[in-house]
Amino acid sequence: MPSAAETITLPGAMPGTQRQLRVFSFGDPGARPKAYFQAGLHADEPTGMMILRELCKLLAEAEDKGEIKGEIVVVPLANPIGVDQALNSAVMGRFELRTGANFNRAWPDLVRGLADSVRKRLGKDIEENVDLVRREIRRRITALQPENPTVAQRIALTRRAYDADLIVDLHCDDEALSYMIAPDELWGEAKRFAADVGVHSLQPNGETNGARCFDECFFGPWQALHKEFGERVPLACQAFTFEMGGVLDVDPKQAGRYAQGFFRYLRRIGCVDGAAPKQRSNGLNEFRSLEMLDSPAGGLLLYRQQLGEWVSPGDVLAEIVDPTAPDLDTAPAVIKASMKGCVVSRRLSRQVAFGDFVVMLAGHERPASGKSKSLLD
């Protein structure tokens, strides 16, 4: 068992509708480095929940052996509000149904005014500067007030993650290969992390257009201060998002392999005692461009390429058949690639509406169609 298993009761929108967050902690509070892991922020994405369950088993065993040197916080299900939303037994966990808010958007703005608030107090000692910034961020988080249950949930998670050296947010796609998303400033370390975990590829997070996703909420302040003050304020928080395959990839053996990968990295950074393992070499793909392709029509979706296949401009990725077309010889609508890339993610349902997302390519060149988007679009 972890040294602490905390249950946080969240306010409900109506009497009798409270929900609970379960937080597992390993190691001593305040020990460094601190790592924070969560899954299920989009509550209809179950794959990461299984991975973190397996990771908790490894951490509990390590704690029994006295191997936890840092502090590790794990939230296997970060969105009890979303996981309780269902329509005809299908979990509707990406958006809060009462307000329409995306659970992974509009996290607290910890950047605005931060530079001015610490400018005159920064000194020459880098560690003292980091402590100063963390205290200022904590002050801002302490002052946050819950406006509704979703904001209360965000605040509860923020209070447990804000001072972590490493933040990991696990998601998954419909059908996909596993991949890691990282900002340019952390690309080198992300390569080492991705190789330890054993994911297929590393991808840029792109422009977020002020969306303030979970990882951006915590990396953003350090990114802004480092740009403003240089080496006096280092990038003291490294925050990453992992897309751990698809919604059907809830397999204990596979989850265990990924959990071992996260555990390897925790050893590498000194959170867990033990010799740093030799860096894995698993043919990690480094992608710098994406093409997100939507359906030009509604109908039945037929894929012509499989996950992991490489395609060239003009290759047909999918066809959309209209089963009601009066002319039985009507050609299907097609979706074509406009860049050389790898099929890394695609829609699970084989029914599709006009304008729905269908398939994502990742590659090294910008698509000729100009359809490269942020992963948040």
C-alpha positions as a Markdown table, in Angstrom:
| # | Residue | x | y | z |
|---|---|---|---|---|
| 1 | Met | 0.0 | 0.0 | 0.0 |
| 2 | Pro | 1.2 | 3.6 | -0.6 |
| 3 | Ser | 2.2 | 5.6 | 2.3 |
| 4 | Ala | -0.9 | 7.7 | 1.9 |
| 5 | Ala | -4.2 | 7.2 | 0.0 |
| 6 | Glu | -6.2 | 10.4 | 0.2 |
| 7 | Thr | -9.9 | 10.7 | -0.6 |
| 8 | Ile | -11.0 | 14.2 | -1.6 |
| 9 | Thr | -14.7 | 15.0 | -1.5 |
| 10 | Leu | -15.7 | 17.4 | -4.3 |
| 11 | Pro | -18.8 | 19.7 | -4.0 |
| 12 | Gly | -21.8 | 18.6 | -6.1 |
| 13 | Ala | -23.9 | 20.7 | -8.3 |
| 14 | Met | -27.0 | 19.7 | -6.3 |
| 15 | Pro | -27.5 | 18.3 | -2.8 |
| 16 | Gly | -26.4 | 14.6 | -2.5 |
| 17 | Thr | -24.3 | 14.6 | -5.7 |
| 18 | Gln | -20.8 | 14.9 | -4.2 |
| 19 | Arg | -18.0 | 12.9 | -5.9 |
| 20 | Gln | -14.6 | 11.8 | -4.7 |
| 21 | Leu | -11.0 | 12.0 | -6.0 |
| 22 | Arg | -8.6 | 9.3 | -4.9 |
| 23 | Val | -5.0 | 10.3 | -4.6 |
| 24 | Phe | -2.1 | 7.9 | -4.0 |
| 25 | Ser | 1.2 | 9.2 | -2.6 |
| 26 | Phe | 4.5 | 7.5 | -2.3 |
| 27 | Gly | 7.6 | 8.7 | -0.5 |
| 28 | Asp | 8.0 | 11.6 | 1.9 |
| 29 | Pro | 6.0 | 14.9 | 1.3 |
| 30 | Gly | 8.4 | 17.6 | 0.1 |
| 31 | Ala | 11.1 | 15.1 | -1.0 |
| 32 | Arg | 12.8 | 15.8 | -4.3 |
| 33 | Pro | 12.4 | 15.2 | -7.1 |
| 34 | Lys | 8.6 | 15.2 | -7.1 |
| 35 | Ala | 6.6 | 13.5 | -9.8 |
| 36 | Tyr | 2.9 | 13.7 | -10.5 |
| 37 | Phe | 0.9 | 11.3 | -12.7 |
| 38 | Gln | -2.7 | 11.4 | -13.6 |
| 39 | Ala | -5.1 | 9.7 | -16.0 |
| 40 | Gly | -8.7 | 9.9 | -17.0 |
| 41 | Leu | -9.0 | 13.7 | -17.2 |
| 42 | His | -10.9 | 12.9 | -20.3 |
| 43 | Ala | -12.9 | 10.3 | -18.4 |
| 44 | Asp | -13.9 | 8.3 | -21.5 |
| 45 | Glu | -10.2 | 7.5 | -22.1 |
| 46 | Pro | -9.6 | 4.4 | -19.9 |
| 47 | Thr | -6.2 | 3.2 | -21.1 |
| 48 | Gly | -4.1 | 5.4 | -18.8 |
| 49 | Met | -6.2 | 4.4 | -15.8 |
| 50 | Met | -5.1 | 0.8 | -16.1 |
| 51 | Ile | -1.4 | 1.9 | -16.7 |
| 52 | Leu | -1.4 | 4.0 | -13.5 |
| 53 | Arg | -3.0 | 1.1 | -11.5 |
| 54 | Glu | -0.1 | -1.1 | -12.6 |
| 55 | Leu | 2.4 | 1.7 | -11.8 |
| 56 | Cys | 1.0 | 2.1 | -8.3 |
| 57 | Lys | 1.7 | -1.6 | -7.7 |
| 58 | Leu | 5.3 | -1.1 | -8.7 |
| 59 | Leu | 5.6 | 2.0 | -6.6 |
| 60 | Ala | 4.1 | 0.3 | -3.5 |
| 61 | Glu | 6.6 | -2.6 | -3.9 |
| 62 | Ala | 9.4 | -0.1 | -4.2 |
| 63 | Glu | 8.2 | 1.8 | -1.1 |
| 64 | Asp | 8.2 | -1.4 | 0.9 |
| 65 | Lys | 11.8 | -1.9 | 0.0 |
| 66 | Gly | 12.7 | 1.7 | 1.0 |
| 67 | Glu | 13.5 | 2.7 | -2.6 |
| 68 | Ile | 11.3 | 5.8 | -3.0 |
| 69 | Lys | 13.7 | 8.8 | -2.6 |
| 70 | Gly | 11.5 | 11.5 | -4.0 |
| 71 | Glu | 7.8 | 12.2 | -3.7 |
| 72 | Ile | 5.4 | 10.6 | -6.2 |
| 73 | Val | 1.7 | 11.4 | -6.5 |
| 74 | Val | -0.6 | 9.3 | -8.6 |
| 75 | Val | -4.2 | 10.1 | -9.5 |
| 76 | Pro | -5.5 | 7.1 | -11.6 |
| 77 | Leu | -8.9 | 8.7 | -12.2 |
| 78 | Ala | -8.6 | 12.5 | -12.3 |
| 79 | Asn | -12.2 | 13.2 | -13.3 |
| 80 | Pro | -14.9 | 11.6 | -11.2 |
| 81 | Ile | -17.4 | 14.1 | -12.6 |
| 82 | Gly | -16.8 | 13.1 | -16.2 |
| 83 | Val | -16.7 | 9.3 | -15.5 |
| 84 | Asp | -20.2 | 9.5 | -14.0 |
| 85 | Gln | -21.7 | 11.2 | -17.1 |
| 86 | Ala | -23.3 | 8.6 | -19.4 |
| 87 | Leu | -25.8 | 8.4 | -22.2 |
| 88 | Asn | -27.2 | 5.0 | -23.0 |
| 89 | Ser | -24.3 | 3.4 | -21.1 |
| 90 | Ala | -21.7 | 5.4 | -23.1 |
| 91 | Val | -19.4 | 7.5 | -20.9 |
| 92 | Met | -19.4 | 11.1 | -22.0 |
| 93 | Gly | -16.2 | 12.2 | -20.3 |
| 94 | Arg | -14.6 | 14.7 | -22.5 |
| 95 | Phe | -17.0 | 17.6 | -21.9 |
| 96 | Glu | -18.9 | 18.6 | -18.8 |
| 97 | Leu | -22.5 | 18.2 | -19.8 |
| 98 | Arg | -23.9 | 21.0 | -17.6 |
| 99 | Thr | -21.7 | 23.7 | -19.2 |
| 100 | Gly | -20.2 | 22.1 | -22.3 |
| 101 | Ala | -16.7 | 22.8 | -21.0 |
| 102 | Asn | -13.8 | 20.5 | -22.1 |
| 103 | Phe | -12.3 | 19.0 | -19.0 |
| 104 | Asn | -8.8 | 19.6 | -20.4 |
| 105 | Arg | -9.2 | 23.3 | -21.2 |
| 106 | Ala | -9.3 | 26.5 | -19.2 |
| 107 | Trp | -7.0 | 25.4 | -16.4 |
| 108 | Pro | -5.9 | 28.2 | -14.0 |
| 109 | Asp | -3.9 | 31.0 | -15.6 |
| 110 | Leu | -0.7 | 30.9 | -13.4 |
| 111 | Val | 1.3 | 33.1 | -15.8 |
| 112 | Arg | -0.4 | 36.4 | -15.9 |
| 113 | Gly | 1.4 | 38.9 | -13.7 |
| 114 | Leu | 3.8 | 36.2 | -12.4 |
| 115 | Ala | 7.0 | 37.8 | -13.7 |
| 116 | Asp | 6.2 | 41.2 | -12.2 |
| 117 | Ser | 5.3 | 39.6 | -8.9 |
| 118 | Val | 8.8 | 38.0 | -8.5 |
| 119 | Arg | 11.0 | 40.4 | -10.5 |
| 120 | Lys | 12.3 | 42.4 | -7.6 |
| 121 | Arg | 12.7 | 39.3 | -5.3 |
| 122 | Leu | 14.8 | 37.2 | -7.6 |
| 123 | Gly | 18.4 | 36.7 | -6.7 |
| 124 | Lys | 21.5 | 35.0 | -8.0 |
| 125 | Asp | 20.8 | 31.7 | -6.3 |
| 126 | Ile | 18.9 | 29.5 | -8.7 |
| 127 | Glu | 17.5 | 27.1 | -6.1 |
| 128 | Glu | 16.2 | 30.0 | -4.0 |
| 129 | Asn | 14.6 | 31.5 | -7.1 |
| 130 | Val | 12.8 | 28.2 | -7.8 |
| 131 | Asp | 11.5 | 28.1 | -4.3 |
| 132 | Leu | 10.4 | 31.7 | -4.6 |
| 133 | Val | 8.4 | 31.0 | -7.7 |
| 134 | Arg | 6.8 | 27.9 | -6.2 |
| 135 | Arg | 5.7 | 29.9 | -3.2 |
| 136 | Glu | 4.2 | 32.5 | -5.4 |
| 137 | Ile | 2.4 | 30.0 | -7.5 |
| 138 | Arg | 1.1 | 28.3 | -4.3 |
| 139 | Arg | -0.2 | 31.6 | -3.1 |
| 140 | Arg | -2.1 | 32.1 | -6.3 |
| 141 | Ile | -3.6 | 28.6 | -6.2 |
| 142 | Thr | -4.6 | 29.0 | -2.5 |
| 143 | Ala | -6.6 | 32.1 | -3.5 |
| 144 | Leu | -8.6 | 30.3 | -6.2 |
| 145 | Gln | -12.3 | 29.9 | -5.5 |
| 146 | Pro | -14.5 | 27.1 | -6.9 |
| 147 | Glu | -17.1 | 28.6 | -9.1 |
| 148 | Asn | -18.7 | 25.2 | -9.8 |
| 149 | Pro | -17.9 | 21.5 | -9.3 |
| 150 | Thr | -15.6 | 21.3 | -12.4 |
| 151 | Val | -13.6 | 24.2 | -11.2 |
| 152 | Ala | -13.4 | 22.7 | -7.7 |
| 153 | Gln | -12.0 | 19.5 | -9.3 |
| 154 | Arg | -9.4 | 21.5 | -11.2 |
| 155 | Ile | -8.3 | 23.3 | -8.1 |
| 156 | Ala | -8.0 | 20.1 | -6.1 |
| 157 | Leu | -5.7 | 18.6 | -8.8 |
| 158 | Thr | -3.8 | 21.8 | -9.3 |
| 159 | Arg | -2.9 | 22.0 | -5.5 |
| 160 | Arg | -1.4 | 18.5 | -5.7 |
| 161 | Ala | 0.6 | 19.0 | -9.0 |
| 162 | Tyr | 1.8 | 22.6 | -9.0 |
| 163 | Asp | 5.2 | 22.0 | -7.3 |
| 164 | Ala | 6.1 | 18.8 | -9.1 |
| 165 | Asp | 9.4 | 18.6 | -11.0 |
| 166 | Leu | 7.7 | 16.1 | -13.4 |
| 167 | Ile | 4.1 | 16.2 | -14.5 |
| 168 | Val | 2.6 | 13.4 | -16.7 |
| 169 | Asp | -1.0 | 13.5 | -18.0 |
| 170 | Leu | -2.2 | 10.2 | -19.7 |
| 171 | His | -4.8 | 10.2 | -22.4 |
| 172 | Cys | -5.7 | 7.9 | -25.3 |
| 173 | Asp | -7.3 | 8.3 | -28.7 |
| 174 | Asp | -10.0 | 6.2 | -30.4 |
| 175 | Glu | -7.7 | 3.9 | -32.3 |
| 176 | Ala | -4.0 | 4.8 | -32.2 |
| 177 | Leu | -0.4 | 4.0 | -31.7 |
| 178 | Ser | 1.1 | 5.3 | -28.5 |
| 179 | Tyr | 2.8 | 8.6 | -28.6 |
| 180 | Met | 4.1 | 11.4 | -26.4 |
| 181 | Ile | 3.5 | 15.1 | -26.8 |
| 182 | Ala | 6.2 | 17.6 | -25.8 |
| 183 | Pro | 7.0 | 21.3 | -26.2 |
| 184 | Asp | 10.2 | 22.2 | -28.1 |
| 185 | Glu | 12.0 | 23.4 | -25.0 |
| 186 | Leu | 11.8 | 19.9 | -23.5 |
| 187 | Trp | 12.4 | 17.9 | -26.6 |
| 188 | Gly | 15.7 | 16.4 | -25.6 |
| 189 | Glu | 14.5 | 15.1 | -22.3 |
| 190 | Ala | 11.2 | 14.0 | -23.9 |
| 191 | Lys | 13.2 | 11.7 | -26.2 |
| 192 | Arg | 14.8 | 10.0 | -23.2 |
| 193 | Phe | 11.4 | 9.7 | -21.5 |
| 194 | Ala | 9.6 | 8.4 | -24.5 |
| 195 | Ala | 12.3 | 5.8 | -25.1 |
| 196 | Asp | 12.1 | 4.6 | -21.5 |
| 197 | Val | 8.3 | 4.2 | -21.8 |
| 198 | Gly | 8.5 | 2.5 | -25.2 |
| 199 | Val | 6.0 | 4.6 | -27.1 |
| 200 | His | 5.9 | 4.6 | -30.9 |
| 201 | Ser | 6.6 | 8.3 | -31.5 |
| 202 | Leu | 7.3 | 11.8 | -30.1 |
| 203 | Gln | 5.2 | 14.7 | -31.4 |
| 204 | Pro | 5.0 | 18.4 | -30.9 |
| 205 | Asn | 2.2 | 19.9 | -28.9 |
| 206 | Gly | 1.7 | 22.7 | -31.4 |
| 207 | Glu | 0.0 | 26.0 | -30.8 |
| 208 | Thr | -2.6 | 25.8 | -28.0 |
| 209 | Asn | -4.2 | 29.1 | -28.8 |
| 210 | Gly | -4.6 | 29.9 | -25.1 |
| 211 | Ala | -6.5 | 26.7 | -24.4 |
| 212 | Arg | -4.5 | 26.1 | -21.1 |
| 213 | Cys | -4.5 | 22.4 | -21.1 |
| 214 | Phe | -3.4 | 20.6 | -17.9 |
| 215 | Asp | 0.3 | 20.3 | -18.9 |
| 216 | Glu | 0.4 | 23.8 | -20.2 |
| 217 | Cys | -1.0 | 25.2 | -16.9 |
| 218 | Phe | 2.1 | 24.0 | -15.1 |
| 219 | Phe | 4.8 | 24.3 | -17.7 |
| 220 | Gly | 3.6 | 27.7 | -18.9 |
| 221 | Pro | 4.8 | 29.7 | -15.8 |
| 222 | Trp | 8.3 | 28.3 | -16.0 |
| 223 | Gln | 8.4 | 28.7 | -19.7 |
| 224 | Ala | 7.4 | 32.4 | -19.4 |
| 225 | Leu | 9.8 | 33.2 | -16.6 |
| 226 | His | 12.7 | 31.4 | -18.3 |
| 227 | Lys | 12.1 | 33.5 | -21.4 |
| 228 | Glu | 12.0 | 36.7 | -19.2 |
| 229 | Phe | 14.9 | 36.0 | -16.8 |
| 230 | Gly | 17.0 | 33.4 | -18.6 |
| 231 | Glu | 19.0 | 31.0 | -16.5 |
| 232 | Arg | 18.1 | 32.7 | -13.2 |
| 233 | Val | 14.8 | 30.8 | -13.5 |
| 234 | Pro | 15.2 | 27.4 | -15.0 |
| 235 | Leu | 12.5 | 25.2 | -16.5 |
| 236 | Ala | 11.8 | 23.7 | -13.0 |
| 237 | Cys | 8.7 | 21.8 | -14.1 |
| 238 | Gln | 8.7 | 19.4 | -17.0 |
| 239 | Ala | 5.1 | 18.6 | -18.1 |
| 240 | Phe | 4.2 | 16.0 | -20.7 |
| 241 | Thr | 1.1 | 14.4 | -22.2 |
| 242 | Phe | 1.1 | 10.8 | -23.3 |
| 243 | Glu | -1.5 | 9.3 | -25.7 |
| 244 | Met | -1.4 | 5.7 | -24.7 |
| 245 | Gly | -3.0 | 4.0 | -27.7 |
| 246 | Gly | -6.7 | 3.7 | -28.1 |
| 247 | Val | -9.8 | 3.2 | -25.9 |
| 248 | Leu | -9.7 | -0.6 | -26.5 |
| 249 | Asp | -6.1 | -0.9 | -25.2 |
| 250 | Val | -7.1 | -1.7 | -21.7 |
| 251 | Asp | -5.0 | -4.8 | -21.3 |
| 252 | Pro | -3.2 | -5.5 | -18.0 |
| 253 | Lys | -0.1 | -7.0 | -19.6 |
| 254 | Gln | 0.3 | -4.1 | -22.0 |
| 255 | Ala | -0.4 | -1.7 | -19.2 |
| 256 | Gly | 2.2 | -3.4 | -17.1 |
| 257 | Arg | 4.8 | -2.9 | -19.8 |
| 258 | Tyr | 4.1 | 0.8 | -20.0 |
| 259 | Ala | 4.1 | 1.0 | -16.2 |
| 260 | Gln | 7.5 | -0.5 | -16.2 |
| 261 | Gly | 8.6 | 2.1 | -18.7 |
| 262 | Phe | 7.4 | 5.0 | -16.4 |
| 263 | Phe | 9.1 | 3.3 | -13.5 |
| 264 | Arg | 12.3 | 3.1 | -15.4 |
| 265 | Tyr | 12.2 | 6.9 | -16.0 |
| 266 | Leu | 11.5 | 7.5 | -12.3 |
| 267 | Arg | 14.7 | 5.6 | -11.5 |
| 268 | Arg | 16.5 | 7.6 | -14.2 |
| 269 | Ile | 15.6 | 11.0 | -12.6 |
| 270 | Gly | 16.3 | 9.8 | -9.0 |
| 271 | Cys | 12.7 | 9.6 | -7.8 |
| 272 | Val | 13.2 | 5.9 | -7.2 |
| 273 | Asp | 16.5 | 4.5 | -5.9 |
| 274 | Gly | 18.6 | 2.2 | -8.0 |
| 275 | Ala | 21.0 | 2.3 | -10.9 |
| 276 | Ala | 19.7 | 4.2 | -13.9 |
| 277 | Pro | 18.9 | 1.6 | -16.6 |
| 278 | Lys | 20.6 | 1.6 | -19.9 |
| 279 | Gln | 18.7 | 3.8 | -22.3 |
| 280 | Arg | 16.4 | 1.8 | -24.4 |
| 281 | Ser | 16.6 | 2.0 | -28.2 |
| 282 | Asn | 13.3 | 1.2 | -29.7 |
| 283 | Gly | 13.3 | 3.1 | -32.9 |
| 284 | Leu | 11.4 | 6.1 | -31.6 |
| 285 | Asn | 9.9 | 8.2 | -34.3 |
| 286 | Glu | 10.3 | 11.9 | -34.0 |
| 287 | Phe | 7.5 | 13.7 | -35.8 |
| 288 | Arg | 7.3 | 17.4 | -36.4 |
| 289 | Ser | 4.2 | 17.9 | -38.4 |
| 290 | Leu | 0.6 | 16.6 | -38.3 |
| 291 | Glu | -2.2 | 16.3 | -40.7 |
| 292 | Met | -5.7 | 16.0 | -39.2 |
| 293 | Leu | -8.2 | 14.9 | -41.9 |
| 294 | Asp | -12.0 | 15.2 | -41.6 |
| 295 | Ser | -14.7 | 13.5 | -43.5 |
| 296 | Pro | -16.0 | 15.2 | -46.7 |
| 297 | Ala | -19.3 | 13.4 | -46.3 |
| 298 | Gly | -21.4 | 11.3 | -44.0 |
| 299 | Gly | -21.7 | 7.5 | -44.4 |
| 300 | Leu | -19.9 | 4.3 | -43.7 |
| 301 | Leu | -16.2 | 4.6 | -43.1 |
| 302 | Leu | -13.8 | 2.1 | -44.9 |
| 303 | Tyr | -10.1 | 2.4 | -44.1 |
| 304 | Arg | -7.6 | 1.7 | -46.8 |
| 305 | Gln | -4.5 | 2.0 | -44.6 |
| 306 | Gln | -3.7 | 0.5 | -41.3 |
| 307 | Leu | -2.2 | 2.1 | -38.2 |
| 308 | Gly | 1.6 | 2.4 | -38.5 |
| 309 | Glu | 1.6 | 2.4 | -42.3 |
| 310 | Trp | 3.5 | 5.1 | -44.2 |
| 311 | Val | 1.7 | 6.9 | -47.0 |
| 312 | Ser | 2.5 | 9.5 | -49.7 |
| 313 | Pro | 0.7 | 12.5 | -51.0 |
| 314 | Gly | -2.4 | 11.4 | -52.9 |
| 315 | Asp | -2.7 | 8.0 | -51.3 |
| 316 | Val | -6.3 | 7.2 | -50.3 |
| 317 | Leu | -6.6 | 6.8 | -46.6 |
| 318 | Ala | -10.3 | 6.1 | -46.3 |
| 319 | Glu | -13.5 | 5.9 | -48.3 |
| 320 | Ile | -17.0 | 7.0 | -47.2 |
| 321 | Val | -19.9 | 5.1 | -48.7 |
| 322 | Asp | -23.4 | 6.5 | -48.8 |
| 323 | Pro | -25.6 | 3.4 | -48.4 |
| 324 | Thr | -28.6 | 5.4 | -49.6 |
| 325 | Ala | -27.2 | 6.7 | -52.9 |
| 326 | Pro | -29.9 | 6.1 | -55.6 |
| 327 | Asp | -27.2 | 5.1 | -58.1 |
| 328 | Leu | -25.7 | 1.9 | -56.8 |
| 329 | Asp | -22.5 | 2.6 | -58.8 |
| 330 | Thr | -21.9 | 5.9 | -57.0 |
| 331 | Ala | -18.2 | 6.2 | -56.2 |
| 332 | Pro | -17.4 | 6.7 | -52.5 |
| 333 | Ala | -16.0 | 9.9 | -51.2 |
| 334 | Val | -12.4 | 9.6 | -50.4 |
| 335 | Ile | -9.9 | 11.1 | -48.0 |
| 336 | Lys | -6.4 | 11.5 | -49.3 |
| 337 | Ala | -3.1 | 12.3 | -47.7 |
| 338 | Ser | -1.4 | 15.5 | -48.8 |
| 339 | Met | 1.9 | 14.7 | -47.0 |
| 340 | Lys | 4.2 | 11.8 | -46.5 |
| 341 | Gly | 3.4 | 10.5 | -43.1 |
| 342 | Cys | 2.6 | 7.6 | -40.8 |
| 343 | Val | -1.0 | 6.7 | -39.8 |
| 344 | Val | -0.9 | 7.2 | -36.0 |
| 345 | Ser | -4.5 | 7.7 | -35.0 |
| 346 | Arg | -8.0 | 7.2 | -36.5 |
| 347 | Arg | -11.7 | 7.1 | -35.7 |
| 348 | Leu | -13.0 | 4.0 | -34.0 |
| 349 | Ser | -16.6 | 4.1 | -35.2 |
| 350 | Arg | -17.2 | 3.0 | -38.8 |
| 351 | Gln | -20.0 | 5.5 | -39.1 |
| 352 | Val | -19.0 | 9.0 | -39.8 |
| 353 | Ala | -20.8 | 12.4 | -40.2 |
| 354 | Phe | -19.8 | 15.2 | -42.6 |
| 355 | Gly | -17.0 | 17.1 | -40.9 |
| 356 | Asp | -16.1 | 14.5 | -38.3 |
| 357 | Phe | -12.4 | 13.8 | -37.6 |
| 358 | Val | -11.3 | 10.6 | -39.3 |
| 359 | Val | -7.5 | 10.1 | -39.4 |
| 360 | Met | -4.3 | 11.7 | -38.3 |
| 361 | Leu | -1.0 | 11.5 | -40.1 |
| 362 | Ala | 2.4 | 12.4 | -38.5 |
| 363 | Gly | 5.5 | 13.1 | -40.5 |
| 364 | His | 8.5 | 15.3 | -41.0 |
| 365 | Glu | 7.1 | 17.7 | -43.7 |
| 366 | Arg | 4.2 | 20.2 | -43.6 |
| 367 | Pro | 1.2 | 18.9 | -45.7 |
| 368 | Ala | 0.8 | 20.5 | -49.1 |
| 369 | Ser | -2.9 | 21.1 | -48.3 |
| 370 | Gly | -2.1 | 23.3 | -45.3 |
| 371 | Lys | -4.2 | 21.1 | -43.1 |
| 372 | Ser | -1.7 | 20.8 | -40.4 |
| 373 | Lys | -3.3 | 21.5 | -37.0 |
| 374 | Ser | -2.6 | 21.6 | -33.4 |
| 375 | Leu | -3.6 | 18.4 | -31.6 |
| 376 | Leu | -6.1 | 20.6 | -29.7 |
| 377 | Asp | -8.0 | 21.7 | -32.8 |
